């Protein structure tokens, strides 16, 4: 059985996006028809939700932090209309507005039947994988972040699934990956790792990816840098962003990103198709012309640096995940 997963990076639906969501009418206001056509090819859509979803809370919960992201409750309706199956919540914005806002996030997602991994009311809930049953294939989704440590869940306190990956991959995480490999057909790990605005994975991330793969991860799809990195099968080191209102770095071009369509079977990932995206203010469209060409050159070069061949085919970037 072959399943197609649509994987997207950081999705921030607060601040400017949240203001527009107050008058939410249709998904086309935020994601173009062209992008949604590619999403419709997937059996499951997963992304990193880089904000809480709530009308409660106070940004002073995280004093000294520069950016606080909170989306209004109707944000989950947008995700549902896009067809999102599961979001990851282990990131550095899940607790921007406190414990109640995080719990509201899970409740709002549950209302529209979107699964959530990586954060919860207790440590056990935050670390518990989501299992998606898709076209006969059972896929475990594991969400974890390596920052910040003060957002970490505790046995009796809400928070995120935190792992200090710079110091090594903790046993609880490798044990979870190994256990899920025996209980499901595929294991997808989605880590929020590394600093913002980097062009490639740091050495500790390369090491963590090897350990997670050895533990049984079928596919790893990372995020946090806000710009896409290269691929070294079975690792997508960073998927960039999907929707936001962020300022644009003229050199790194964090307004240019990729949507990844990955086919997976019972033996593992098969093929990757990367769709070039342009992130306008609060709206994502297909990248075109010179911007698409620039993004393609950067992605192909980033893959080459990791020993992987990426090629153009039918206006998409293709990586054979069985050969690299």
PATOR-376131 format. One record per residue: residue in three letters; residue number from 1; x, y, z of N, C-alpha, C in turn. Coordinates in pm, whole numbers. Example, Ala and Ser with C-alpha at 12.3 -4.5 7.8 and 13.67 -1.06 7.14 Angstrom:
BEGIN
PT; ALA; 1; 1319; -569; 780; 1230; -450; 780; 1320; -330; 780
PT; SER; 2; 1285; -225; 708; 1367; -106; 714; 1290; 3; 787
REM end
This chain:
BEGIN
PT; UNK; 1; 83; -118; 0; 0; 0; 0; 88; 125; 0
PT; UNK; 2; 62; 217; -91; 138; 341; -101; 51; 457; -55
PT; UNK; 3; 107; 540; 34; 38; 655; 90; 116; 781; 55
PT; UNK; 4; 45; 888; 21; 109; 1017; -5; 84; 1110; 113
PT; UNK; 5; 193; 1159; 171; 186; 1254; 280; 223; 1392; 228
PT; UNK; 6; 145; 1494; 263; 183; 1633; 238; 238; 1687; 367
PT; UNK; 7; 364; 1731; 363; 434; 1777; 483; 473; 1923; 465
PT; UNK; 8; 435; 2006; 562; 467; 2149; 556; 532; 2191; 686
PT; UNK; 9; 608; 2299; 681; 682; 2346; 796; 602; 2438; 886
PT; UNK; 10; 670; 2538; 940; 610; 2627; 1039; 491; 2703; 982
PT; UNK; 11; 381; 2692; 1052; 256; 2756; 1011; 209; 2844; 1126
PT; UNK; 12; 218; 2976; 1105; 187; 3072; 1210; 59; 3145; 1171
PT; UNK; 13; -47; 3124; 1250; -179; 3179; 1217; -222; 3289; 1313
PT; UNK; 14; -126; 3345; 1385; -156; 3456; 1475; -119; 3589; 1415
PT; UNK; 15; -113; 3691; 1499; -70; 3826; 1462; -142; 3874; 1336
PT; UNK; 16; -72; 3907; 1228; -139; 3958; 1108; -233; 3857; 1046
PT; UNK; 17; -193; 3729; 1045; -282; 3625; 991; -408; 3617; 1077
PT; UNK; 18; -391; 3623; 1208; -505; 3617; 1298; -601; 3732; 1278
PT; UNK; 19; -548; 3852; 1250; -634; 3967; 1224; -723; 3941; 1103
PT; UNK; 20; -665; 3883; 999; -743; 3853; 878; -842; 3740; 902
PT; UNK; 21; -807; 3647; 990; -898; 3537; 1020; -1025; 3583; 1090
PT; UNK; 22; -1024; 3703; 1145; -1145; 3756; 1210; -1259; 3768; 1111
PT; UNK; 23; -1225; 3787; 982; -1326; 3795; 876; -1314; 3676; 782
PT; UNK; 24; -1278; 3560; 839; -1251; 3441; 757; -1371; 3400; 674
PT; UNK; 25; -1349; 3384; 544; -1455; 3340; 453; -1422; 3207; 387
PT; UNK; 26; -1300; 3195; 330; -1264; 3075; 256; -1114; 3056; 259
PT; UNK; 27; -1067; 2932; 242; -924; 2906; 249; -843; 2977; 141
PT; UNK; 28; -906; 3014; 28; -833; 3081; -79; -775; 3214; -33
PT; UNK; 29; -831; 3273; 71; -777; 3399; 122; -639; 3380; 182
PT; UNK; 30; -602; 3257; 217; -474; 3229; 282; -386; 3133; 204
PT; UNK; 31; -446; 3045; 126; -371; 2945; 47; -435; 2940; -91
PT; UNK; 32; -356; 2963; -193; -410; 2973; -329; -466; 2840; -378
PT; UNK; 33; -549; 2850; -482; -605; 2729; -543; -495; 2635; -591
PT; UNK; 34; -388; 2692; -647; -280; 2608; -699; -214; 2526; -590
PT; UNK; 35; -189; 2586; -475; -130; 2512; -363; -227; 2408; -311
PT; UNK; 36; -354; 2444; -303; -454; 2351; -252; -474; 2232; -345
PT; UNK; 37; -451; 2250; -473; -459; 2136; -566; -352; 2032; -531
PT; UNK; 38; -233; 2077; -499; -129; 1982; -458; -164; 1917; -325
PT; UNK; 39; -218; 1994; -232; -259; 1936; -104; -364; 1827; -124
PT; UNK; 40; -450; 1845; -223; -559; 1749; -247; -507; 1614; -294
PT; UNK; 41; -381; 1607; -340; -324; 1480; -385; -285; 1391; -267
PT; UNK; 42; -280; 1447; -147; -229; 1374; -31; -338; 1294; 39
PT; UNK; 43; -297; 1182; 95; -386; 1103; 181; -390; 1159; 322
PT; UNK; 44; -286; 1231; 361; -282; 1296; 493; -193; 1420; 481
PT; UNK; 45; -233; 1527; 550; -158; 1652; 551; -114; 1681; 693
PT; UNK; 46; 16; 1708; 709; 71; 1736; 841; 155; 1863; 836
PT; UNK; 47; 150; 1941; 942; 231; 2063; 949; 262; 2097; 1094
PT; UNK; 48; 358; 2188; 1112; 391; 2236; 1246; 313; 2364; 1274
PT; UNK; 49; 227; 2360; 1374; 145; 2476; 1410; 224; 2562; 1507
PT; UNK; 50; 282; 2670; 1457; 373; 2751; 1539; 299; 2866; 1606
PT; UNK; 51; 197; 2833; 1682; 121; 2929; 1760; 24; 2850; 1847
PT; UNK; 52; -27; 2914; 1949; -140; 2854; 2020; -269; 2905; 1954
PT; UNK; 53; -379; 2838; 1981; -509; 2877; 1927; -603; 2896; 2045
PT; UNK; 54; -634; 3021; 2073; -711; 3050; 2194; -753; 3196; 2195
PT; UNK; 55; -853; 3227; 2275; -889; 3366; 2303; -851; 3403; 2446
PT; UNK; 56; -777; 3314; 2512; -737; 3336; 2651; -586; 3349; 2662
PT; UNK; 57; -541; 3389; 2778; -399; 3391; 2808; -337; 3530; 2804
PT; UNK; 58; -213; 3537; 2847; -140; 3662; 2858; 2; 3639; 2808
PT; UNK; 59; 49; 3727; 2719; 184; 3711; 2665; 291; 3728; 2772
PT; UNK; 60; 256; 3785; 2883; 352; 3801; 2991; 387; 3667; 3056
PT; UNK; 61; 320; 3559; 3014; 357; 3426; 3061; 501; 3396; 3021
PT; UNK; 62; 546; 3455; 2907; 682; 3434; 2859; 755; 3568; 2858
PT; UNK; 63; 787; 3623; 2977; 850; 3756; 2984; 986; 3757; 2915
PT; UNK; 64; 1014; 3868; 2846; 1141; 3882; 2777; 1143; 3825; 2637
PT; UNK; 65; 1041; 3751; 2602; 1035; 3694; 2468; 990; 3800; 2370
PT; UNK; 66; 1051; 3805; 2252; 1023; 3911; 2155; 892; 3886; 2082
PT; UNK; 67; 869; 3764; 2038; 752; 3733; 1956; 659; 3638; 2031
PT; UNK; 68; 531; 3671; 2032; 427; 3587; 2094; 319; 3562; 1989
PT; UNK; 69; 287; 3436; 1964; 193; 3402; 1858; 70; 3332; 1914
PT; UNK; 70; -46; 3393; 1891; -173; 3332; 1930; -274; 3354; 1819
PT; UNK; 71; -334; 3248; 1773; -435; 3254; 1667; -574; 3248; 1727
PT; UNK; 72; -672; 3308; 1661; -810; 3299; 1709; -867; 3160; 1684
PT; UNK; 73; -974; 3122; 1754; -1029; 2987; 1741; -1063; 2946; 1597
PT; UNK; 74; -1103; 3042; 1512; -1141; 3005; 1375; -1021; 2959; 1292
PT; UNK; 75; -899; 2971; 1346; -782; 2921; 1274; -794; 2772; 1247
PT; UNK; 76; -853; 2698; 1340; -864; 2554; 1319; -962; 2522; 1206
PT; UNK; 77; -1058; 2611; 1181; -1150; 2589; 1070; -1078; 2602; 936
PT; UNK; 78; -983; 2695; 929; -901; 2706; 810; -821; 2577; 789
PT; UNK; 79; -758; 2527; 895; -680; 2404; 882; -769; 2288; 838
PT; UNK; 80; -889; 2281; 893; -981; 2173; 857; -1020; 2182; 710
PT; UNK; 81; -1048; 2302; 662; -1087; 2317; 521; -972; 2289; 427
PT; UNK; 82; -848; 2308; 475; -733; 2271; 393; -713; 2121; 391
PT; UNK; 83; -779; 2049; 482; -767; 1904; 486; -659; 1853; 578
PT; UNK; 84; -612; 1937; 671; -504; 1896; 760; -549; 1780; 849
PT; UNK; 85; -467; 1678; 858; -496; 1560; 938; -438; 1568; 1077
PT; UNK; 86; -317; 1625; 1086; -244; 1624; 1213; -150; 1744; 1218
PT; UNK; 87; -139; 1806; 1335; -41; 1913; 1354; 55; 1873; 1465
PT; UNK; 88; 177; 1926; 1458; 271; 1910; 1567; 274; 2040; 1646
PT; UNK; 89; 282; 2026; 1778; 276; 2141; 1869; 404; 2161; 1947
PT; UNK; 90; 499; 2070; 1936; 625; 2084; 2009; 711; 2189; 1940
PT; UNK; 91; 703; 2311; 1989; 782; 2420; 1934; 792; 2533; 2037
PT; UNK; 92; 860; 2639; 2001; 888; 2747; 2095; 780; 2854; 2102
PT; UNK; 93; 658; 2823; 2051; 547; 2918; 2062; 422; 2855; 2122
PT; UNK; 94; 426; 2727; 2152; 307; 2658; 2203; 257; 2716; 2334
PT; UNK; 95; 348; 2768; 2417; 310; 2820; 2548; 322; 2973; 2557
PT; UNK; 96; 320; 3040; 2443; 338; 3185; 2444; 234; 3258; 2529
PT; UNK; 97; 115; 3200; 2541; 7; 3263; 2618; -37; 3178; 2736
PT; UNK; 98; 49; 3088; 2777; 23; 3017; 2900; -43; 2882; 2884
PT; UNK; 99; -65; 2818; 2999; -118; 2682; 3004; -260; 2673; 2948
PT; UNK; 100; -348; 2766; 2987; -486; 2759; 2939; -493; 2769; 2787
PT; UNK; 101; -411; 2856; 2729; -413; 2872; 2583; -364; 2745; 2513
PT; UNK; 102; -266; 2678; 2572; -220; 2552; 2514; -331; 2446; 2519
PT; UNK; 103; -398; 2436; 2633; -506; 2339; 2645; -621; 2374; 2552
PT; UNK; 104; -648; 2503; 2534; -749; 2546; 2438; -712; 2502; 2297
PT; UNK; 105; -583; 2511; 2265; -536; 2471; 2131; -576; 2328; 2102
PT; UNK; 106; -547; 2239; 2194; -584; 2099; 2174; -735; 2082; 2164
PT; UNK; 107; -810; 2156; 2244; -956; 2144; 2242; -1013; 2193; 2110
PT; UNK; 108; -963; 2305; 2060; -1012; 2357; 1932; -978; 2261; 1817
PT; UNK; 109; -860; 2204; 1819; -822; 2107; 1716; -910; 1983; 1723
PT; UNK; 110; -938; 1938; 1844; -1024; 1821; 1861; -1164; 1848; 1807
PT; UNK; 111; -1211; 1971; 1821; -1345; 2007; 1771; -1358; 1981; 1621
PT; UNK; 112; -1250; 2004; 1546; -1256; 1984; 1401; -1186; 1855; 1359
PT; UNK; 113; -1160; 1768; 1456; -1105; 1634; 1434; -967; 1637; 1368
PT; UNK; 114; -884; 1732; 1412; -744; 1735; 1371; -661; 1683; 1487
PT; UNK; 115; -578; 1583; 1461; -495; 1524; 1565; -379; 1618; 1600
PT; UNK; 116; -328; 1606; 1721; -219; 1692; 1767; -118; 1610; 1845
PT; UNK; 117; 9; 1631; 1815; 118; 1563; 1885; 218; 1666; 1933
PT; UNK; 118; 286; 1635; 2044; 399; 1716; 2086; 375; 1812; 2201
PT; UNK; 119; 253; 1826; 2248; 224; 1912; 2362; 94; 1867; 2424
PT; UNK; 120; 81; 1888; 2556; -42; 1845; 2621; -48; 1885; 2766
PT; UNK; 121; -147; 1831; 2835; -173; 1869; 2973; -72; 1809; 3070
PT; UNK; 122; -7; 1701; 3030; 91; 1633; 3113; 210; 1591; 3028
PT; UNK; 123; 314; 1547; 3093; 432; 1499; 3021; 397; 1379; 2933
PT; UNK; 124; 319; 1286; 2985; 283; 1168; 2907; 205; 1206; 2782
PT; UNK; 125; 110; 1300; 2795; 32; 1341; 2679; 119; 1414; 2576
PT; UNK; 126; 211; 1497; 2624; 298; 1570; 2533; 386; 1476; 2452
PT; UNK; 127; 432; 1368; 2514; 524; 1276; 2446; 452; 1167; 2367
PT; UNK; 128; 323; 1152; 2386; 250; 1041; 2323; 239; 1061; 2173
PT; UNK; 129; 281; 964; 2092; 268; 977; 1947; 121; 973; 1904
PT; UNK; 130; 95; 1033; 1789; -33; 1017; 1721; -19; 903; 1621
PT; UNK; 131; -118; 820; 1610; -117; 712; 1511; -225; 740; 1408
PT; UNK; 132; -182; 763; 1284; -274; 787; 1174; -294; 658; 1096
PT; UNK; 133; -419; 622; 1071; -451; 507; 987; -494; 561; 851
PT; UNK; 134; -409; 539; 751; -429; 600; 620; -415; 495; 511
PT; UNK; 135; -524; 466; 443; -524; 371; 331; -458; 239; 371
PT; UNK; 136; -488; 192; 489; -437; 64; 534; -299; 69; 596
PT; UNK; 137; -236; 186; 598; -103; 200; 658; -116; 275; 790
PT; UNK; 138; -55; 221; 895; -56; 286; 1026; 75; 362; 1044
PT; UNK; 139; 63; 494; 1060; 180; 581; 1067; 183; 649; 1204
PT; UNK; 140; 292; 630; 1278; 311; 698; 1406; 375; 832; 1381
PT; UNK; 141; 323; 937; 1444; 377; 1072; 1432; 431; 1115; 1568
PT; UNK; 142; 560; 1144; 1574; 626; 1184; 1697; 674; 1328; 1682
PT; UNK; 143; 635; 1413; 1776; 670; 1556; 1773; 756; 1590; 1893
PT; UNK; 144; 867; 1661; 1870; 959; 1698; 1978; 1028; 1829; 1942
PT; UNK; 145; 1066; 1906; 2042; 1140; 2030; 2018; 1263; 2035; 2107
PT; UNK; 146; 1369; 2102; 2058; 1489; 2117; 2141; 1499; 2256; 2202
PT; UNK; 147; 1393; 2334; 2194; 1390; 2465; 2258; 1246; 2514; 2268
PT; UNK; 148; 1216; 2590; 2377; 1297; 2625; 2492; 1272; 2526; 2606
PT; UNK; 149; 1368; 2512; 2695; 1352; 2414; 2802; 1244; 2454; 2902
PT; UNK; 150; 1215; 2586; 2914; 1114; 2625; 3012; 971; 2603; 2963
PT; UNK; 151; 955; 2556; 2838; 823; 2518; 2788; 797; 2368; 2804
PT; UNK; 152; 892; 2297; 2862; 881; 2151; 2875; 765; 2111; 2966
PT; UNK; 153; 691; 2010; 2923; 585; 1955; 3008; 648; 1881; 3125
PT; UNK; 154; 571; 1872; 3233; 611; 1795; 3351; 499; 1696; 3382
PT; UNK; 155; 522; 1601; 3471; 417; 1503; 3501; 283; 1565; 3536
PT; UNK; 156; 284; 1680; 3602; 159; 1744; 3642; 147; 1886; 3589
PT; UNK; 157; 217; 1917; 3478; 215; 2053; 3423; 211; 2050; 3271
PT; UNK; 158; 122; 2129; 3209; 116; 2133; 3062; 246; 2185; 3002
PT; UNK; 159; 270; 2143; 2879; 388; 2190; 2808; 416; 2105; 2686
PT; UNK; 160; 538; 2118; 2635; 576; 2050; 2511; 666; 1931; 2539
PT; UNK; 161; 678; 1845; 2439; 774; 1733; 2445; 911; 1790; 2414
PT; UNK; 162; 991; 1806; 2517; 1121; 1872; 2505; 1234; 1770; 2511
PT; UNK; 163; 1335; 1790; 2425; 1455; 1707; 2429; 1576; 1795; 2400
PT; UNK; 164; 1673; 1795; 2488; 1795; 1873; 2470; 1886; 1800; 2371
PT; UNK; 165; 1856; 1814; 2243; 1927; 1737; 2141; 2073; 1778; 2128
PT; UNK; 166; 2107; 1899; 2169; 2249; 1939; 2166; 2332; 1852; 2258
PT; UNK; 167; 2269; 1800; 2361; 2341; 1714; 2456; 2325; 1567; 2423
PT; UNK; 168; 2251; 1536; 2317; 2227; 1398; 2277; 2079; 1367; 2272
PT; UNK; 169; 2045; 1259; 2207; 1906; 1217; 2196; 1869; 1137; 2320
PT; UNK; 170; 1770; 1182; 2397; 1738; 1112; 2522; 1679; 974; 2498
PT; UNK; 171; 1695; 889; 2597; 1646; 752; 2585; 1497; 742; 2566
PT; UNK; 172; 1421; 832; 2630; 1275; 822; 2615; 1234; 841; 2470
PT; UNK; 173; 1310; 924; 2396; 1274; 950; 2257; 1311; 832; 2167
PT; UNK; 174; 1432; 777; 2182; 1470; 661; 2101; 1382; 541; 2137
PT; UNK; 175; 1348; 527; 2264; 1260; 417; 2304; 1123; 430; 2240
PT; UNK; 176; 1071; 554; 2233; 941; 576; 2169; 945; 543; 2022
PT; UNK; 177; 1051; 586; 1954; 1066; 555; 1811; 1071; 403; 1790
PT; UNK; 178; 1152; 334; 1869; 1166; 189; 1855; 1034; 117; 1883
PT; UNK; 179; 965; 162; 1986; 836; 99; 2020; 735; 119; 1908
PT; UNK; 180; 730; 239; 1854; 634; 268; 1747; 668; 191; 1619
PT; UNK; 181; 796; 164; 1599; 836; 88; 1479; 783; -54; 1486
PT; UNK; 182; 769; -108; 1607; 717; -243; 1622; 564; -246; 1621
PT; UNK; 183; 501; -132; 1653; 356; -129; 1665; 285; -72; 1543
PT; UNK; 184; 359; -5; 1454; 299; 57; 1336; 379; 22; 1211
PT; UNK; 185; 329; 67; 1097; 397; 37; 971; 506; 137; 937
PT; UNK; 186; 495; 260; 989; 592; 365; 960; 597; 462; 1077
PT; UNK; 187; 714; 522; 1097; 733; 618; 1206; 784; 749; 1147
PT; UNK; 188; 705; 854; 1162; 741; 988; 1117; 776; 1072; 1238
PT; UNK; 189; 901; 1118; 1244; 945; 1207; 1352; 952; 1349; 1295
PT; UNK; 190; 887; 1444; 1366; 884; 1583; 1320; 945; 1672; 1429
PT; UNK; 191; 1078; 1690; 1427; 1144; 1769; 1531; 1150; 1918; 1495
PT; UNK; 192; 1131; 2000; 1597; 1153; 2144; 1585; 1291; 2168; 1643
PT; UNK; 193; 1391; 2174; 1554; 1529; 2171; 1600; 1611; 2282; 1536
PT; UNK; 194; 1707; 2332; 1612; 1801; 2430; 1562; 1749; 2573; 1564
PT; UNK; 195; 1840; 2669; 1541; 1803; 2811; 1544; 1737; 2856; 1415
PT; UNK; 196; 1681; 2975; 1419; 1619; 3036; 1301; 1725; 3079; 1200
PT; UNK; 197; 1682; 3088; 1075; 1756; 3151; 966; 1894; 3089; 943
PT; UNK; 198; 1900; 2958; 944; 2021; 2887; 903; 1997; 2825; 767
PT; UNK; 199; 2104; 2801; 691; 2090; 2748; 555; 2114; 2598; 547
PT; UNK; 200; 2153; 2538; 658; 2176; 2394; 658; 2178; 2342; 800
PT; UNK; 201; 2167; 2210; 816; 2161; 2152; 951; 2294; 2164; 1025
PT; UNK; 202; 2286; 2197; 1153; 2405; 2203; 1237; 2454; 2061; 1268
PT; UNK; 203; 2581; 2047; 1308; 2635; 1912; 1333; 2554; 1831; 1432
PT; UNK; 204; 2502; 1893; 1538; 2427; 1814; 1636; 2296; 1762; 1578
PT; UNK; 205; 2240; 1835; 1481; 2118; 1789; 1416; 2148; 1670; 1325
PT; UNK; 206; 2260; 1676; 1254; 2300; 1561; 1172; 2317; 1437; 1259
PT; UNK; 207; 2378; 1455; 1376; 2397; 1342; 1466; 2267; 1289; 1522
PT; UNK; 208; 2177; 1380; 1560; 2047; 1337; 1613; 1968; 1262; 1507
PT; UNK; 209; 1976; 1306; 1382; 1903; 1239; 1273; 1953; 1096; 1256
PT; UNK; 210; 2084; 1075; 1266; 2139; 939; 1254; 2089; 850; 1366
PT; UNK; 211; 2087; 904; 1487; 2042; 824; 1602; 1895; 788; 1590
PT; UNK; 212; 1812; 884; 1549; 1669; 858; 1534; 1642; 758; 1422
PT; UNK; 213; 1719; 767; 1315; 1704; 671; 1206; 1744; 532; 1251
PT; UNK; 214; 1855; 522; 1323; 1899; 392; 1375; 1797; 333; 1472
PT; UNK; 215; 1726; 420; 1543; 1625; 372; 1639; 1500; 320; 1571
PT; UNK; 216; 1483; 355; 1441; 1369; 303; 1368; 1283; 405; 1298
PT; UNK; 217; 1323; 532; 1297; 1244; 634; 1227; 1240; 604; 1078
PT; UNK; 218; 1121; 599; 1023; 1103; 576; 880; 1131; 702; 800
PT; UNK; 219; 1090; 815; 857; 1101; 945; 790; 1114; 1051; 898
PT; UNK; 220; 1203; 1147; 876; 1220; 1260; 967; 1195; 1388; 888
PT; UNK; 221; 1107; 1474; 938; 1074; 1599; 870; 1085; 1713; 970
PT; UNK; 222; 1195; 1789; 963; 1223; 1891; 1061; 1175; 2029; 1023
PT; UNK; 223; 1181; 2120; 1121; 1144; 2260; 1099; 1204; 2344; 1210
PT; UNK; 224; 1205; 2473; 1190; 1252; 2574; 1286; 1333; 2683; 1217
PT; UNK; 225; 1405; 2653; 1109; 1496; 2749; 1047; 1424; 2861; 971
PT; UNK; 226; 1300; 2836; 930; 1221; 2928; 848; 1266; 2932; 702
PT; UNK; 227; 1367; 2856; 667; 1408; 2838; 528; 1432; 2689; 505
PT; UNK; 228; 1396; 2636; 389; 1414; 2492; 366; 1561; 2453; 354
PT; UNK; 229; 1593; 2338; 410; 1726; 2280; 399; 1722; 2165; 298
PT; UNK; 230; 1836; 2101; 279; 1842; 1989; 188; 1787; 1860; 249
PT; UNK; 231; 1785; 1757; 167; 1732; 1625; 205; 1843; 1522; 195
PT; UNK; 232; 1852; 1436; 296; 1939; 1319; 292; 1854; 1202; 339
PT; UNK; 233; 1798; 1123; 247; 1701; 1020; 283; 1745; 937; 404
PT; UNK; 234; 1653; 918; 501; 1512; 956; 500; 1483; 1087; 575
PT; UNK; 235; 1576; 1184; 567; 1564; 1304; 649; 1539; 1428; 564
PT; UNK; 236; 1430; 1499; 591; 1405; 1633; 541; 1447; 1726; 655
PT; UNK; 237; 1564; 1787; 642; 1621; 1854; 760; 1541; 1977; 803
PT; UNK; 238; 1487; 2052; 709; 1399; 2163; 746; 1307; 2193; 630
PT; UNK; 239; 1178; 2205; 661; 1078; 2226; 556; 1045; 2373; 534
PT; UNK; 240; 1111; 2463; 607; 1080; 2605; 590; 945; 2639; 650
PT; UNK; 241; 881; 2740; 595; 752; 2789; 646; 640; 2759; 548
PT; UNK; 242; 516; 2770; 597; 400; 2746; 512; 306; 2867; 505
PT; UNK; 243; 270; 2925; 618; 191; 3048; 622; 245; 3134; 736
PT; UNK; 244; 262; 3264; 710; 302; 3354; 818; 290; 3499; 772
PT; UNK; 245; 331; 3590; 862; 335; 3733; 829; 475; 3788; 854
PT; UNK; 246; 577; 3703; 843; 711; 3738; 887; 780; 3838; 794
PT; UNK; 247; 870; 3917; 851; 957; 4003; 771; 1049; 3915; 686
PT; UNK; 248; 1085; 3966; 569; 1162; 3887; 472; 1309; 3926; 475
PT; UNK; 249; 1395; 3828; 493; 1539; 3850; 482; 1575; 3852; 333
PT; UNK; 250; 1634; 3960; 282; 1658; 3970; 137; 1759; 3870; 84
PT; UNK; 251; 1844; 3816; 171; 1943; 3719; 126; 1893; 3575; 142
PT; UNK; 252; 1837; 3544; 258; 1792; 3407; 284; 1656; 3378; 221
PT; UNK; 253; 1579; 3482; 193; 1449; 3468; 127; 1359; 3367; 198
PT; UNK; 254; 1329; 3395; 323; 1240; 3307; 399; 1096; 3315; 350
PT; UNK; 255; 1071; 3399; 248; 938; 3401; 186; 927; 3299; 73
PT; UNK; 256; 1034; 3224; 47; 1031; 3118; -53; 1052; 2985; 19
PT; UNK; 257; 960; 2892; -3; 963; 2767; 73; 915; 2652; -13
PT; UNK; 258; 894; 2538; 50; 855; 2417; -22; 747; 2342; 54
PT; UNK; 259; 655; 2284; -20; 560; 2185; 31; 609; 2050; -17
PT; UNK; 260; 621; 1955; 75; 677; 1824; 40; 568; 1719; 30
PT; UNK; 261; 560; 1655; -86; 470; 1543; -108; 555; 1416; -110
PT; UNK; 262; 537; 1334; -8; 622; 1216; 10; 538; 1090; 2
PT; UNK; 263; 576; 999; -87; 508; 869; -94; 581; 771; -2
PT; UNK; 264; 501; 696; 73; 552; 601; 171; 480; 469; 154
PT; UNK; 265; 554; 357; 162; 489; 226; 166; 538; 151; 289
PT; UNK; 266; 505; 24; 299; 540; -52; 419; 690; -71; 435
PT; UNK; 267; 767; -43; 330; 913; -54; 338; 980; 79; 370
PT; UNK; 268; 903; 187; 369; 960; 318; 400; 927; 421; 295
PT; UNK; 269; 993; 539; 301; 968; 645; 203; 1019; 606; 65
PT; UNK; 270; 945; 646; -36; 975; 606; -174; 1024; 723; -257
PT; UNK; 271; 946; 831; -259; 975; 942; -352; 927; 1072; -291
PT; UNK; 272; 1002; 1176; -315; 966; 1309; -266; 945; 1402; -384
PT; UNK; 273; 835; 1475; -380; 810; 1584; -475; 798; 1713; -395
PT; UNK; 274; 882; 1810; -424; 880; 1937; -351; 817; 2045; -439
PT; UNK; 275; 714; 2108; -385; 638; 2211; -457; 691; 2348; -417
PT; UNK; 276; 746; 2428; -508; 796; 2561; -472; 683; 2657; -434
PT; UNK; 277; 701; 2725; -320; 599; 2815; -267; 653; 2956; -253
PT; UNK; 278; 563; 3052; -264; 592; 3192; -233; 498; 3235; -120
PT; UNK; 279; 556; 3280; -9; 476; 3325; 104; 459; 3476; 97
PT; UNK; 280; 346; 3520; 44; 311; 3660; 52; 264; 3689; 195
PT; UNK; 281; 232; 3815; 224; 187; 3850; 358; 56; 3776; 388
PT; UNK; 282; 63; 3675; 477; -55; 3602; 524; -121; 3517; 415
PT; UNK; 283; -54; 3498; 302; -113; 3415; 195; -1; 3344; 120
PT; UNK; 284; -22; 3216; 93; 78; 3133; 27; 31; 3092; -111
PT; UNK; 285; 118; 3112; -210; 86; 3082; -350; 200; 2998; -407
PT; UNK; 286; 182; 2951; -530; 289; 2880; -599; 395; 2980; -643
PT; UNK; 287; 521; 2947; -621; 631; 3032; -668; 641; 3022; -819
PT; UNK; 288; 676; 3131; -882; 684; 3135; -1027; 810; 3206; -1072
PT; UNK; 289; 844; 3188; -1200; 949; 3265; -1264; 1084; 3260; -1196
PT; UNK; 290; 1145; 3377; -1183; 1280; 3387; -1127; 1286; 3340; -983
PT; UNK; 291; 1180; 3363; -906; 1180; 3320; -767; 1176; 3168; -756
PT; UNK; 292; 1099; 3104; -839; 1096; 2957; -839; 1232; 2901; -879
PT; UNK; 293; 1296; 2962; -980; 1427; 2916; -1025; 1532; 2933; -916
PT; UNK; 294; 1527; 3047; -845; 1622; 3072; -737; 1607; 2969; -627
PT; UNK; 295; 1482; 2941; -589; 1454; 2843; -485; 1502; 2704; -527
PT; UNK; 296; 1477; 2670; -652; 1519; 2538; -702; 1671; 2523; -697
PT; UNK; 297; 1743; 2627; -739; 1890; 2619; -735; 1938; 2600; -593
PT; UNK; 298; 1878; 2672; -500; 1923; 2660; -362; 1893; 2520; -305
PT; UNK; 299; 1775; 2467; -334; 1740; 2335; -283; 1828; 2227; -345
PT; UNK; 300; 1850; 2233; -474; 1935; 2134; -541; 2077; 2139; -483
PT; UNK; 301; 2129; 2260; -461; 2263; 2275; -403; 2267; 2222; -259
PT; UNK; 302; 2162; 2251; -180; 2157; 2203; -42; 2152; 2051; -37
PT; UNK; 303; 2080; 1990; -130; 2077; 1843; -136; 2212; 1786; -176
PT; UNK; 304; 2275; 1849; -274; 2408; 1803; -318; 2508; 1805; -203
PT; UNK; 305; 2499; 1907; -118; 2590; 1917; -4; 2572; 1801; 93
PT; UNK; 306; 2455; 1736; 88; 2427; 1622; 175; 2440; 1490; 100
PT; UNK; 307; 2490; 1496; -25; 2511; 1375; -103; 2387; 1323; -172
PT; UNK; 308; 2288; 1411; -194; 2160; 1370; -252; 2135; 1442; -383
PT; UNK; 309; 2078; 1371; -480; 2044; 1432; -609; 1898; 1475; -609
PT; UNK; 310; 1874; 1602; -643; 1739; 1653; -662; 1730; 1706; -805
PT; UNK; 311; 1622; 1674; -875; 1610; 1712; -1015; 1473; 1774; -1041
PT; UNK; 312; 1465; 1852; -1149; 1338; 1908; -1193; 1259; 1804; -1271
PT; UNK; 313; 1129; 1798; -1246; 1042; 1710; -1323; 899; 1765; -1312
PT; UNK; 314; 841; 1804; -1425; 705; 1856; -1427; 685; 1971; -1328
PT; UNK; 315; 780; 2065; -1328; 774; 2186; -1244; 786; 2158; -1095
PT; UNK; 316; 829; 2038; -1058; 850; 2004; -918; 995; 1957; -899
PT; UNK; 317; 1041; 1960; -776; 1173; 1910; -742; 1158; 1769; -688
PT; UNK; 318; 1234; 1676; -745; 1215; 1534; -716; 1338; 1475; -650
PT; UNK; 319; 1316; 1396; -546; 1423; 1319; -483; 1377; 1175; -470
PT; UNK; 320; 1458; 1084; -519; 1432; 941; -502; 1477; 902; -361
PT; UNK; 321; 1383; 877; -274; 1417; 849; -133; 1468; 707; -111
PT; UNK; 322; 1458; 624; -211; 1512; 488; -199; 1661; 485; -233
PT; UNK; 323; 1706; 581; -315; 1845; 582; -355; 1922; 703; -302
PT; UNK; 324; 1852; 816; -277; 1920; 937; -231; 1974; 1017; -346
REM end
